[in-house]
Amino acid sequence: KRIHTKNNKLLKVSFVTKKKIGNAVKRNKIKRRLRSIVNDAVKIISINFDFSILVLAKESMLNNEYKNIKETLFQDLEKIK
């Protein structure tokens, strides 16, 4: 996924889910959630656009609520900004 900014900078974000997590439906659900969260994070957090970001999904994301995943990912993005 590529995200453009106003200054025509480009942020590359990749989402990876292993087959251990479950079938394609479950893996795609996690990736959709992560894409949504990253899109929100780019609007709120000033992320450095000079890097590529790789987001690895965990099995626990299937059982956690969207709100919990969002808080955790926002905290991690704050650390690396």
N, C-alpha and C positions, 0 to 999 in steps of 0.2 A: 504494500500500500504506500502510495506517495502522497504527501501532504505539502501543499504549496502555501507560502506566506505572502504577505503584501509586498515584500521585497524580492519576490521571485526566488527565495531560498527554498530548498527542497529537503524534506525530512523523510527518510526511508525507514519504515517500520515493518518488520516481519513477524508473523505469528506462527509458532510451531506447536503442534499437538502430536503426541506419540500415539501409535495404534493401541498401546496398552490402556489408554483412557477409555476407549469404548468404540462403538461403531461410528460410522461417518456422521450420523445425525448428531450424536453427542459432541464429537470433535468440532463440527461446524457451529454448534450452539455456543461452545466456549469461544471460538474465534470471533463470532458475531458480537458477543459480549465485550471481548477485549478491544475490538475495533471501535465500538461505541465509546468505551471508556477513554481510549487514546484520543479520539476526536474531541471529546469534552476536555481532556487534559491539555491539549494543545491550545485551546481557547483560553484557559485559565492560567496555566503555568507557563512561564517563559522558558521553554525548552531550547537548548542549544541545537541549531539545525545543521551543524557541521558534522554530525555523526549519524551512523545508522544504528537503529535500535532493534534488538532481537528479543521478543517476548515469548518465553516458554510457558506453556500451560501445564498445570498440575491437575491430578485427579480430584483434589479437594475442591476445585472450582465448580464441579458439577453439583456438589451438595451445598455450597455456600450461597448466600443471598447475593444479589447483584450489588447491593449497597456495601457489603463487606469486601467484595473483590475490588470495587471502585476505590474504597478508602486505602486498601493495601497498595494498589497500583499507583495511586496518587502519591503516597508516601515514598515509594521507590523512585518515582519520576522526580520528586523533589530532591532526593539525594543525588541524582546524577545530573541535574540541570546545571 
